[in-house]
Amino acid sequence: MTLRIDETKDQVELPAAAVKCLVELLSTLSRGDAVTIESTSAELSIQQAAQFLDASRQFLEQLVEQGDIPCQRRGSRHVLLIRDLIRYKRDVDEKRSGALDELAEQAQNLDLGY
């Protein structure tokens, strides 16, 4: 896709992944939802990371202590990278989806009407 800027007559070739991202972004905005764009190297505090994952601070601290999510120290505080939180969320979502698929298959094998 080629994007043309009327004022300057400049043209920019957009890769398919960028077009898909723009479509999703515009769809989200058209529904009235907010959108935040962050660098994947952005650092978050434990509290910010908990809010990002929609989890409690205590739960996130447990994940860090168990080594499920990497964490760095900056002075007296912990910081987490957004990319690590996204990776964790993706892994959890994949496991959850796999478990749901397995349950659905078991329900069908047992002829439970699902």
MOPAC internal coordinates of N, CA, C and O (Angstrom, degrees):
PM7 1SCF
backbone

  N    0.0000 0     0.00 0     0.00 0    0    0    0
  C    1.4355 1     0.00 0     0.00 0    1    0    0
  C    1.5293 1   108.20 1     0.00 0    2    1    0
  O    1.2310 1   120.87 1   -41.94 1    3    2    1
  N    1.2903 1   115.94 1   138.06 1    3    2    1
  C    1.4548 1   121.37 1   177.65 1    5    3    2
  C    1.5228 1   109.05 1  -109.26 1    6    5    3
  O    1.2310 1   120.72 1   -50.90 1    7    6    5
  N    1.3229 1   116.22 1   129.10 1    7    6    5
  C    1.4507 1   122.80 1   178.45 1    9    7    6
  C    1.5243 1   107.78 1  -102.50 1   10    9    7
  O    1.2310 1   120.83 1   -53.08 1   11   10    9
  N    1.3417 1   116.02 1   126.92 1   11   10    9
  C    1.4667 1   120.83 1  -178.68 1   13   11   10
  C    1.5196 1   108.77 1  -113.41 1   14   13   11
  O    1.2310 1   120.79 1   -50.96 1   15   14   13
  N    1.3290 1   116.09 1   129.04 1   15   14   13
  C    1.4579 1   122.11 1   179.09 1   17   15   14
  C    1.5214 1   107.27 1   -98.00 1   18   17   15
  O    1.2310 1   120.92 1   -67.24 1   19   18   17
  N    1.3426 1   115.85 1   112.76 1   19   18   17
  C    1.4627 1   121.24 1  -173.66 1   21   19   18
  C    1.5234 1   113.47 1   -59.10 1   22   21   19
  O    1.2310 1   120.24 1   136.05 1   23   22   21
  N    1.3413 1   117.14 1   -43.95 1   23   22   21
  C    1.4538 1   120.31 1  -174.33 1   25   23   22
  C    1.5251 1   112.91 1   -62.06 1   26   25   23
  O    1.2310 1   120.52 1   140.21 1   27   26   25
  N    1.3238 1   116.61 1   -39.79 1   27   26   25
  C    1.4712 1   120.33 1  -175.46 1   29   27   26
  C    1.5249 1   112.73 1  -106.83 1   30   29   27
  O    1.2310 1   120.12 1   171.53 1   31   30   29
  N    1.3099 1   117.38 1    -8.47 1   31   30   29
  C    1.4679 1   123.71 1  -176.76 1   33   31   30
  C    1.5351 1   112.51 1    64.83 1   34   33   31
  O    1.2310 1   120.51 1  -166.60 1   35   34   33
  N    1.3338 1   116.63 1    13.40 1   35   34   33
  C    1.4642 1   120.60 1   176.75 1   37   35   34
  C    1.5168 1   109.86 1   -72.93 1   38   37   35
  O    1.2310 1   120.93 1   -28.70 1   39   38   37
  N    1.3229 1   115.83 1   151.30 1   39   38   37
  C    1.4586 1   121.88 1   176.18 1   41   39   38
  C    1.5222 1   108.59 1  -127.63 1   42   41   39
  O    1.2310 1   121.58 1   -40.90 1   43   42   41
  N    1.3157 1   114.58 1   139.10 1   43   42   41
  C    1.4604 1   121.14 1  -179.91 1   45   43   42
  C    1.5184 1   107.96 1  -127.94 1   46   45   43
  O    1.2310 1   120.48 1   -51.04 1   47   46   45
  N    1.3257 1   116.68 1   128.96 1   47   46   45
  C    1.4631 1   121.44 1   176.61 1   49   47   46
  C    1.5250 1   108.31 1   -85.45 1   50   49   47
  O    1.2310 1   120.60 1   -58.14 1   51   50   49
  N    1.3444 1   116.45 1   121.86 1   51   50   49
  C    1.4567 1   121.66 1  -179.53 1   53   51   50
  C    1.5217 1   110.67 1  -100.42 1   54   53   51
  O    1.2310 1   120.16 1   -51.02 1   55   54   53
  N    1.3246 1   117.29 1   128.98 1   55   54   53
  C    1.4689 1   119.39 1   175.24 1   57   55   54
  C    1.5309 1   110.29 1   -67.60 1   58   57   55
  O    1.2310 1   120.68 1   -22.07 1   59   58   57
  N    1.3159 1   116.31 1   157.93 1   59   58   57
  C    1.4621 1   121.83 1  -177.64 1   61   59   58
  C    1.5277 1   111.74 1   -56.89 1   62   61   59
  O    1.2310 1   119.91 1   141.90 1   63   62   61
  N    1.3269 1   117.78 1   -38.10 1   63   62   61
  C    1.4672 1   120.70 1  -179.82 1   65   63   62
  C    1.5296 1   110.81 1   -64.13 1   66   65   63
  O    1.2310 1   120.19 1   142.90 1   67   66   65
  N    1.3208 1   117.24 1   -37.10 1   67   66   65
  C    1.4662 1   120.47 1   178.92 1   69   67   66
  C    1.5253 1   110.77 1   -69.12 1   70   69   67
  O    1.2310 1   120.53 1   141.24 1   71   70   69
  N    1.3298 1   116.59 1   -38.76 1   71   70   69
  C    1.4700 1   120.39 1   178.46 1   73   71   70
  C    1.5238 1   109.64 1   -63.65 1   74   73   71
  O    1.2310 1   120.62 1   135.27 1   75   74   73
  N    1.3327 1   116.41 1   -44.73 1   75   74   73
  C    1.4686 1   120.83 1   178.60 1   77   75   74
  C    1.5280 1   110.31 1   -59.70 1   78   77   75
  O    1.2310 1   120.48 1   137.49 1   79   78   77
  N    1.3153 1   116.69 1   -42.51 1   79   78   77
  C    1.4618 1   121.52 1   179.09 1   81   79   78
  C    1.5284 1   110.86 1   -63.60 1   82   81   79
  O    1.2310 1   120.19 1   136.49 1   83   82   81
  N    1.3245 1   117.25 1   -43.51 1   83   82   81
  C    1.4632 1   121.01 1   178.84 1   85   83   82
  C    1.5251 1   111.83 1   -63.64 1   86   85   83
  O    1.2310 1   120.37 1   138.85 1   87   86   85
  N    1.3299 1   116.89 1   -41.15 1   87   86   85
  C    1.4592 1   120.87 1   178.92 1   89   87   86
  C    1.5297 1   109.91 1   -62.33 1   90   89   87
  O    1.2310 1   120.47 1   135.17 1   91   90   89
  N    1.3329 1   116.71 1   -44.83 1   91   90   89
  C    1.4656 1   120.46 1   179.16 1   93   91   90
  C    1.5231 1   110.61 1   -64.61 1   94   93   91
  O    1.2310 1   120.55 1   137.89 1   95   94   93
  N    1.3229 1   116.56 1   -42.11 1   95   94   93
  C    1.4621 1   121.44 1   178.23 1   97   95   94
  C    1.5263 1   111.31 1   -60.19 1   98   97   95
  O    1.2310 1   120.61 1   131.67 1   99   98   97
  N    1.3276 1   116.43 1   -48.33 1   99   98   97
  C    1.4665 1   120.64 1  -178.65 1  101   99   98
  C    1.5272 1   111.39 1   -67.41 1  102  101   99
  O    1.2310 1   120.01 1   143.35 1  103  102  101
  N    1.3176 1   117.58 1   -36.65 1  103  102  101
  C    1.4685 1   120.87 1   176.94 1  105  103  102
  C    1.5250 1   110.82 1   -62.88 1  106  105  103
  O    1.2310 1   120.96 1   137.23 1  107  106  105
  N    1.3216 1   115.77 1   -42.77 1  107  106  105
  C    1.4618 1   120.53 1   179.19 1  109  107  106
  C    1.5244 1   110.44 1   -63.69 1  110  109  107
  O    1.2310 1   120.45 1   134.44 1  111  110  109
  N    1.3157 1   116.74 1   -45.56 1  111  110  109
  C    1.4651 1   120.62 1   179.49 1  113  111  110
  C    1.5247 1   111.41 1   -64.15 1  114  113  111
  O    1.2310 1   120.13 1   142.96 1  115  114  113
  N    1.3426 1   117.36 1   -37.04 1  115  114  113
  C    1.4703 1   120.26 1  -178.43 1  117  115  114
  C    1.5270 1   111.89 1   -67.24 1  118  117  115
  O    1.2310 1   120.30 1   155.89 1  119  118  117
  N    1.3480 1   117.03 1   -24.11 1  119  118  117
  C    1.4668 1   120.96 1   175.76 1  121  119  118
  C    1.5208 1   111.39 1   -80.99 1  122  121  119
  O    1.2310 1   120.43 1   175.54 1  123  122  121
  N    1.3353 1   116.78 1    -4.46 1  123  122  121
  C    1.4525 1   120.94 1  -179.79 1  125  123  122
  C    1.5151 1   113.72 1    88.30 1  126  125  123
  O    1.2310 1   120.44 1  -172.21 1  127  126  125
  N    1.3207 1   116.77 1     7.79 1  127  126  125
  C    1.4626 1   120.35 1   178.40 1  129  127  126
  C    1.5234 1   110.20 1   -83.22 1  130  129  127
  O    1.2310 1   120.87 1   -28.88 1  131  130  129
  N    1.3170 1   115.93 1   151.12 1  131  130  129
  C    1.4590 1   121.59 1   178.01 1  133  131  130
  C    1.5255 1   109.85 1   -82.42 1  134  133  131
  O    1.2310 1   120.91 1   -27.06 1  135  134  133
  N    1.3116 1   115.86 1   152.94 1  135  134  133
  C    1.4592 1   122.32 1   178.39 1  137  135  134
  C    1.5167 1   108.12 1  -131.45 1  138  137  135
  O    1.2310 1   120.95 1   -43.94 1  139  138  137
  N    1.3245 1   115.79 1   136.06 1  139  138  137
  C    1.4582 1   121.37 1   175.09 1  141  139  138
  C    1.5183 1   108.22 1  -123.21 1  142  141  139
  O    1.2310 1   120.46 1   -46.65 1  143  142  141
  N    1.3002 1   116.73 1   133.35 1  143  142  141
  C    1.4617 1   121.35 1   177.69 1  145  143  142
  C    1.5202 1   106.89 1  -111.58 1  146  145  143
  O    1.2310 1   121.07 1   -56.08 1  147  146  145
  N    1.3242 1   115.57 1   123.92 1  147  146  145
  C    1.4605 1   121.87 1  -178.75 1  149  147  146
  C    1.5191 1   109.24 1  -129.21 1  150  149  147
  O    1.2310 1   120.80 1   -30.11 1  151  150  149
  N    1.2921 1   116.07 1   149.89 1  151  150  149
  C    1.4552 1   121.60 1   171.36 1  153  151  150
  C    1.5269 1   107.98 1   -70.54 1  154  153  151
  O    1.2310 1   120.12 1   -37.79 1  155  154  153
  N    1.3292 1   117.38 1   142.21 1  155  154  153
  C    1.4622 1   119.69 1   179.84 1  157  155  154
  C    1.5208 1   111.63 1   -69.85 1  158  157  155
  O    1.2310 1   120.24 1   168.96 1  159  158  157
  N    1.3302 1   117.15 1   -11.04 1  159  158  157
  C    1.4609 1   119.54 1   176.78 1  161  159  158
  C    1.5293 1   111.52 1   -95.69 1  162  161  159
  O    1.2310 1   120.40 1  -174.83 1  163  162  161
  N    1.3417 1   116.83 1     5.17 1  163  162  161
  C    1.4604 1   120.71 1   179.32 1  165  163  162
  C    1.5299 1   109.44 1   -63.43 1  166  165  163
  O    1.2310 1   121.05 1   -37.84 1  167  166  165
  N    1.3232 1   115.59 1   142.16 1  167  166  165
  C    1.4630 1   121.60 1  -179.99 1  169  167  166
  C    1.5212 1   109.93 1  -102.62 1  170  169  167
  O    1.2310 1   121.29 1   -42.98 1  171  170  169
  N    1.3323 1   115.13 1   137.02 1  171  170  169
  C    1.4599 1   121.12 1   179.26 1  173  171  170
  C    1.5209 1   109.80 1  -122.18 1  174  173  171
  O    1.2310 1   121.22 1   -30.06 1  175  174  173
  N    1.3146 1   115.27 1   149.94 1  175  174  173
  C    1.4667 1   120.07 1   172.70 1  177  175  174
  C    1.5331 1   108.16 1   -73.67 1  178  177  175
  O    1.2310 1   120.83 1   -10.16 1  179  178  177
  N    1.3115 1   116.02 1   169.84 1  179  178  177
  C    1.4681 1   120.34 1   177.10 1  181  179  178
  C    1.5336 1   110.13 1   -57.31 1  182  181  179
  O    1.2310 1   120.00 1   135.18 1  183  182  181
  N    1.3231 1   117.60 1   -44.82 1  183  182  181
  C    1.4635 1   121.26 1  -179.08 1  185  183  182
  C    1.5245 1   111.01 1   -63.77 1  186  185  183
  O    1.2310 1   120.07 1   135.25 1  187  186  185
  N    1.3352 1   117.48 1   -44.75 1  187  186  185
  C    1.4654 1   120.79 1   179.32 1  189  187  186
  C    1.5283 1   110.34 1   -63.71 1  190  189  187
  O    1.2310 1   120.62 1   139.34 1  191  190  189
  N    1.3285 1   116.42 1   -40.66 1  191  190  189
  C    1.4629 1   120.64 1   179.38 1  193  191  190
  C    1.5263 1   110.71 1   -64.84 1  194  193  191
  O    1.2310 1   120.44 1   140.60 1  195  194  193
  N    1.3330 1   116.77 1   -39.40 1  195  194  193
  C    1.4667 1   120.61 1   177.69 1  197  195  194
  C    1.5253 1   110.12 1   -62.36 1  198  197  195
  O    1.2310 1   120.39 1   137.60 1  199  198  197
  N    1.3214 1   116.85 1   -42.40 1  199  198  197
  C    1.4639 1   120.38 1   177.77 1  201  199  198
  C    1.5275 1   110.67 1   -64.80 1  202  201  199
  O    1.2310 1   120.44 1   140.76 1  203  202  201
  N    1.3173 1   116.77 1   -39.24 1  203  202  201
  C    1.4670 1   121.23 1   178.78 1  205  203  202
  C    1.5279 1   110.63 1   -59.77 1  206  205  203
  O    1.2310 1   120.63 1   138.80 1  207  206  205
  N    1.3345 1   116.39 1   -41.20 1  207  206  205
  C    1.4722 1   121.21 1  -179.56 1  209  207  206
  C    1.5183 1   112.84 1   -87.68 1  210  209  207
  O    1.2310 1   120.09 1   177.78 1  211  210  209
  N    1.3315 1   117.43 1    -2.22 1  211  210  209
  C    1.4567 1   122.51 1  -176.20 1  213  211  210
  C    1.5270 1   110.04 1    56.26 1  214  213  211
  O    1.2310 1   121.67 1  -130.66 1  215  214  213
  N    1.3289 1   114.41 1    49.34 1  215  214  213
  C    1.4592 1   121.76 1  -178.94 1  217  215  214
  C    1.5236 1   108.15 1  -131.77 1  218  217  215
  O    1.2310 1   120.79 1   -12.15 1  219  218  217
  N    1.3121 1   116.10 1   167.85 1  219  218  217
  C    1.4646 1   119.24 1   177.25 1  221  219  218
  C    1.5269 1   109.58 1   -78.71 1  222  221  219
  O    1.2310 1   121.43 1   -23.20 1  223  222  221
  N    1.3050 1   114.86 1   156.80 1  223  222  221
  C    1.4641 1   120.50 1   177.09 1  225  223  222
  C    1.5340 1   110.30 1   -60.54 1  226  225  223
  O    1.2310 1   120.64 1   139.02 1  227  226  225
  N    1.3345 1   116.37 1   -40.98 1  227  226  225
  C    1.4667 1   120.82 1  -179.01 1  229  227  226
  C    1.5354 1   110.77 1   -62.41 1  230  229  227
  O    1.2310 1   120.50 1   137.34 1  231  230  229
  N    1.3331 1   116.66 1   -42.66 1  231  230  229
  C    1.4579 1   120.29 1   179.41 1  233  231  230
  C    1.5243 1   110.29 1   -62.66 1  234  233  231
  O    1.2310 1   120.50 1   136.79 1  235  234  233
  N    1.3303 1   116.64 1   -43.21 1  235  234  233
  C    1.4599 1   120.09 1   180.00 1  237  235  234
  C    1.5268 1   111.00 1   -65.34 1  238  237  235
  O    1.2310 1   120.54 1   140.81 1  239  238  237
  N    1.3187 1   116.57 1   -39.19 1  239  238  237
  C    1.4669 1   119.49 1   177.09 1  241  239  238
  C    1.5296 1   110.97 1   -60.68 1  242  241  239
  O    1.2310 1   120.50 1   142.04 1  243  242  241
  N    1.3376 1   116.65 1   -37.96 1  243  242  241
  C    1.4734 1   120.67 1   176.61 1  245  243  242
  C    1.5250 1   110.71 1   -63.44 1  246  245  243
  O    1.2310 1   120.52 1   136.85 1  247  246  245
  N    1.3390 1   116.61 1   -43.15 1  247  246  245
  C    1.4666 1   120.28 1   179.07 1  249  247  246
  C    1.5223 1   111.12 1   -60.87 1  250  249  247
  O    1.2310 1   120.58 1   139.66 1  251  250  249
  N    1.3249 1   116.50 1   -40.34 1  251  250  249
  C    1.4678 1   120.97 1   178.84 1  253  251  250
  C    1.5224 1   110.10 1   -66.55 1  254  253  251
  O    1.2310 1   120.21 1   134.44 1  255  254  253
  N    1.3433 1   117.21 1   -45.56 1  255  254  253
  C    1.4671 1   121.65 1  -179.66 1  257  255  254
  C    1.5255 1   111.30 1   -61.49 1  258  257  255
  O    1.2310 1   120.21 1   143.56 1  259  258  257
  N    1.3512 1   117.20 1   -36.44 1  259  258  257
  C    1.4628 1   121.96 1  -179.65 1  261  259  258
  C    1.5263 1   112.03 1   -78.22 1  262  261  259
  O    1.2310 1   120.54 1   169.37 1  263  262  261
  N    1.3366 1   116.58 1   -10.63 1  263  262  261
  C    1.4595 1   120.13 1  -179.18 1  265  263  262
  C    1.5147 1   113.59 1    84.30 1  266  265  263
  O    1.2310 1   120.00 1  -168.32 1  267  266  265
  N    1.3335 1   117.61 1    11.68 1  267  266  265
  C    1.4623 1   120.60 1   179.22 1  269  267  266
  C    1.5250 1   111.93 1   -71.15 1  270  269  267
  O    1.2310 1   120.59 1   149.97 1  271  270  269
  N    1.3317 1   116.48 1   -30.03 1  271  270  269
  C    1.4640 1   122.11 1   177.65 1  273  271  270
  C    1.5228 1   107.41 1  -129.98 1  274  273  271
  O    1.2310 1   120.22 1   -54.65 1  275  274  273
  N    1.3434 1   117.19 1   125.35 1  275  274  273
  C    1.4725 1   119.47 1   178.66 1  277  275  274
  C    1.5232 1   111.25 1   -65.15 1  278  277  275
  O    1.2310 1   121.09 1   -30.22 1  279  278  277
  N    1.3194 1   115.52 1   149.78 1  279  278  277
  C    1.4561 1   121.64 1  -178.05 1  281  279  278
  C    1.5230 1   108.33 1  -145.00 1  282  281  279
  O    1.2310 1   121.05 1   -35.00 1  283  282  281
  N    1.3175 1   115.61 1   145.00 1  283  282  281
  C    1.4658 1   120.64 1   176.84 1  285  283  282
  C    1.5179 1   108.74 1  -119.20 1  286  285  283
  O    1.2310 1   120.48 1   -23.37 1  287  286  285
  N    1.3041 1   116.68 1   156.63 1  287  286  285
  C    1.4677 1   121.02 1   177.01 1  289  287  286
  C    1.5178 1   108.93 1  -102.15 1  290  289  287
  O    1.2310 1   121.30 1   -44.13 1  291  290  289
  N    1.3089 1   115.12 1   135.87 1  291  290  289
  C    1.4624 1   123.20 1   172.75 1  293  291  290
  C    1.5197 1   105.86 1  -124.23 1  294  293  291
  O    1.2310 1   120.92 1   -86.94 1  295  294  293
  N    1.3103 1   115.85 1    93.06 1  295  294  293
  C    1.4594 1   119.67 1  -174.36 1  297  295  294
  C    1.5113 1   109.73 1    69.33 1  298  297  295
  O    1.2310 1   120.38 1    58.79 1  299  298  297
  N    1.3175 1   116.88 1  -121.21 1  299  298  297
  C    1.4650 1   120.92 1  -178.34 1  301  299  298
  C    1.5231 1   113.01 1   -94.84 1  302  301  299
  O    1.2310 1   119.97 1   179.72 1  303  302  301
  N    1.3262 1   117.67 1    -0.28 1  303  302  301
  C    1.4686 1   118.87 1  -176.57 1  305  303  302
  C    1.5265 1   111.71 1  -116.70 1  306  305  303
  O    1.2310 1   121.68 1   -23.69 1  307  306  305
  N    1.3263 1   114.39 1   156.31 1  307  306  305
  C    1.4600 1   121.77 1   176.45 1  309  307  306
  C    1.5253 1   108.70 1   -91.84 1  310  309  307
  O    1.2310 1   120.63 1   -35.50 1  311  310  309
  N    1.3257 1   116.41 1   144.50 1  311  310  309
  C    1.4599 1   120.79 1   173.03 1  313  311  310
  C    1.5208 1   108.53 1  -130.10 1  314  313  311
  O    1.2310 1   121.53 1   -34.51 1  315  314  313
  N    1.3123 1   114.67 1   145.49 1  315  314  313
  C    1.4593 1   121.42 1   179.38 1  317  315  314
  C    1.5197 1   108.28 1  -124.44 1  318  317  315
  O    1.2310 1   120.64 1   -33.13 1  319  318  317
  N    1.3285 1   116.38 1   146.87 1  319  318  317
  C    1.4579 1   120.99 1   177.92 1  321  319  318
  C    1.5227 1   109.80 1   -89.31 1  322  321  319
  O    1.2310 1   120.85 1   -40.26 1  323  322  321
  N    1.3090 1   115.98 1   139.74 1  323  322  321
  C    1.4584 1   120.48 1   179.17 1  325  323  322
  C    1.5288 1   110.38 1   -56.69 1  326  325  323
  O    1.2310 1   119.90 1   140.07 1  327  326  325
  N    1.3250 1   117.80 1   -39.93 1  327  326  325
  C    1.4723 1   119.55 1  -177.81 1  329  327  326
  C    1.5273 1   111.27 1   -60.43 1  330  329  327
  O    1.2310 1   120.06 1   145.88 1  331  330  329
  N    1.3507 1   117.50 1   -34.12 1  331  330  329
  C    1.4632 1   120.42 1   177.30 1  333  331  330
  C    1.5246 1   111.27 1   -69.87 1  334  333  331
  O    1.2310 1   120.57 1   143.23 1  335  334  333
  N    1.3295 1   116.51 1   -36.77 1  335  334  333
  C    1.4660 1   120.35 1   177.31 1  337  335  334
  C    1.5266 1   110.98 1   -67.98 1  338  337  335
  O    1.2310 1   120.47 1   139.56 1  339  338  337
  N    1.3223 1   116.71 1   -40.44 1  339  338  337
  C    1.4710 1   120.68 1   177.98 1  341  339  338
  C    1.5230 1   109.79 1   -63.86 1  342  341  339
  O    1.2310 1   120.40 1   136.99 1  343  342  341
  N    1.3297 1   116.84 1   -43.01 1  343  342  341
  C    1.4684 1   120.93 1   179.01 1  345  343  342
  C    1.5303 1   109.97 1   -61.60 1  346  345  343
  O    1.2310 1   119.99 1   135.13 1  347  346  345
  N    1.3410 1   117.62 1   -44.87 1  347  346  345
  C    1.4645 1   121.60 1   178.68 1  349  347  346
  C    1.5306 1   110.44 1   -60.76 1  350  349  347
  O    1.2310 1   120.57 1   132.46 1  351  350  349
  N    1.3274 1   116.51 1   -47.54 1  351  350  349
  C    1.4706 1   120.77 1  -178.84 1  353  351  350
  C    1.5275 1   110.83 1   -61.75 1  354  353  351
  O    1.2310 1   120.33 1   138.03 1  355  354  353
  N    1.3218 1   116.97 1   -41.97 1  355  354  353
  C    1.4663 1   120.89 1   178.71 1  357  355  354
  C    1.5235 1   110.72 1   -62.22 1  358  357  355
  O    1.2310 1   120.32 1   136.77 1  359  358  357
  N    1.3398 1   116.99 1   -43.23 1  359  358  357
  C    1.4667 1   120.75 1   179.12 1  361  359  358
  C    1.5227 1   111.16 1   -62.91 1  362  361  359
  O    1.2310 1   120.18 1   135.62 1  363  362  361
  N    1.3270 1   117.27 1   -44.38 1  363  362  361
  C    1.4691 1   121.41 1   179.57 1  365  363  362
  C    1.5283 1   110.02 1   -63.99 1  366  365  363
  O    1.2310 1   120.39 1   136.95 1  367  366  365
  N    1.3270 1   116.86 1   -43.05 1  367  366  365
  C    1.4670 1   120.43 1   179.67 1  369  367  366
  C    1.5330 1   111.18 1   -62.93 1  370  369  367
  O    1.2310 1   120.23 1   140.20 1  371  370  369
  N    1.3396 1   117.16 1   -39.80 1  371  370  369
  C    1.4690 1   120.33 1   178.42 1  373  371  370
  C    1.5284 1   111.00 1   -64.76 1  374  373  371
  O    1.2310 1   120.51 1   136.67 1  375  374  373
  N    1.3338 1   116.62 1   -43.33 1  375  374  373
  C    1.4695 1   120.15 1   178.48 1  377  375  374
  C    1.5288 1   110.64 1   -63.09 1  378  377  375
  O    1.2310 1   120.77 1   137.14 1  379  378  377
  N    1.3267 1   116.14 1   -42.86 1  379  378  377
  C    1.4662 1   121.09 1   179.74 1  381  379  378
  C    1.5265 1   110.27 1   -62.50 1  382  381  379
  O    1.2310 1   120.62 1   135.24 1  383  382  381
  N    1.3129 1   116.43 1   -44.76 1  383  382  381
  C    1.4601 1   120.87 1  -179.96 1  385  383  382
  C    1.5300 1   110.85 1   -63.13 1  386  385  383
  O    1.2310 1   120.52 1   138.57 1  387  386  385
  N    1.3316 1   116.61 1   -41.43 1  387  386  385
  C    1.4548 1   120.80 1   178.04 1  389  387  386
  C    1.5210 1   111.68 1   -63.14 1  390  389  387
  O    1.2310 1   120.77 1   138.91 1  391  390  389
  N    1.3340 1   116.14 1   -41.09 1  391  390  389
  C    1.4669 1   120.24 1   179.27 1  393  391  390
  C    1.5290 1   110.53 1   -65.56 1  394  393  391
  O    1.2310 1   120.12 1   139.65 1  395  394  393
  N    1.3353 1   117.38 1   -40.35 1  395  394  393
  C    1.4651 1   120.62 1   178.20 1  397  395  394
  C    1.5282 1   111.25 1   -65.41 1  398  397  395
  O    1.2310 1   120.51 1   139.72 1  399  398  397
  N    1.3263 1   116.63 1   -40.28 1  399  398  397
  C    1.4674 1   120.11 1   177.20 1  401  399  398
  C    1.5224 1   110.58 1   -61.73 1  402  401  399
  O    1.2310 1   120.71 1   137.82 1  403  402  401
  N    1.3276 1   116.25 1   -42.18 1  403  402  401
  C    1.4619 1   120.86 1   179.45 1  405  403  402
  C    1.5296 1   111.04 1   -64.29 1  406  405  403
  O    1.2310 1   120.38 1   137.21 1  407  406  405
  N    1.3234 1   116.88 1   -42.79 1  407  406  405
  C    1.4638 1   120.27 1   177.81 1  409  407  406
  C    1.5312 1   111.45 1   -63.22 1  410  409  407
  O    1.2310 1   120.46 1   138.45 1  411  410  409
  N    1.3169 1   116.73 1   -41.55 1  411  410  409
  C    1.4677 1   120.24 1   179.05 1  413  411  410
  C    1.5287 1   110.32 1   -63.83 1  414  413  411
  O    1.2310 1   120.38 1   139.60 1  415  414  413
  N    1.3295 1   116.88 1   -40.40 1  415  414  413
  C    1.4646 1   120.22 1   178.84 1  417  415  414
  C    1.5264 1   110.81 1   -65.05 1  418  417  415
  O    1.2310 1   120.45 1   137.86 1  419  418  417
  N    1.3278 1   116.75 1   -42.14 1  419  418  417
  C    1.4643 1   120.38 1   178.22 1  421  419  418
  C    1.5298 1   110.48 1   -63.06 1  422  421  419
  O    1.2310 1   120.23 1   139.04 1  423  422  421
  N    1.3246 1   117.16 1   -40.96 1  423  422  421
  C    1.4573 1   121.19 1  -179.73 1  425  423  422
  C    1.5316 1   109.67 1   -62.80 1  426  425  423
  O    1.2310 1   120.39 1   139.51 1  427  426  425
  N    1.3299 1   116.86 1   -40.49 1  427  426  425
  C    1.4654 1   119.74 1   179.09 1  429  427  426
  C    1.5153 1   111.35 1   -68.90 1  430  429  427
  O    1.2310 1   120.58 1   139.78 1  431  430  429
  N    1.3347 1   116.49 1   -40.22 1  431  430  429
  C    1.4677 1   120.22 1   178.34 1  433  431  430
  C    1.5216 1   111.91 1   -63.23 1  434  433  431
  O    1.2310 1   120.57 1   148.21 1  435  434  433
  N    1.3278 1   116.52 1   -31.79 1  435  434  433
  C    1.4532 1   121.07 1   178.59 1  437  435  434
  C    1.5319 1   112.26 1   -89.38 1  438  437  435
  O    1.2310 1   120.91 1  -177.58 1  439  438  437
  N    1.3317 1   115.86 1     2.42 1  439  438  437
  C    1.4539 1   122.62 1   178.80 1  441  439  438
  C    1.5367 1   111.32 1    54.46 1  442  441  439
  O    1.2310 1   121.52 1  -128.47 1  443  442  441
  N    1.3381 1   114.69 1    51.53 1  443  442  441
  C    1.4607 1   120.39 1  -179.34 1  445  443  442
  C    1.5422 1   112.66 1   -88.71 1  446  445  443
  O    1.2310 1   120.39 1  -176.43 1  447  446  445
  N    1.3035 1   116.85 1     3.57 1  447  446  445
  C    1.4572 1   120.44 1   175.69 1  449  447  446
  C    1.5109 1   115.02 1    84.06 1  450  449  447
  O    1.2310 1   119.82 1  -160.46 1  451  450  449
  N    1.3307 1   117.95 1    19.54 1  451  450  449
  C    1.4704 1   120.99 1   178.46 1  453  451  450
  C    1.5067 1   110.12 1   -99.28 1  454  453  451
  O    1.2310 1   120.10 1   180.00 1  455  454  453

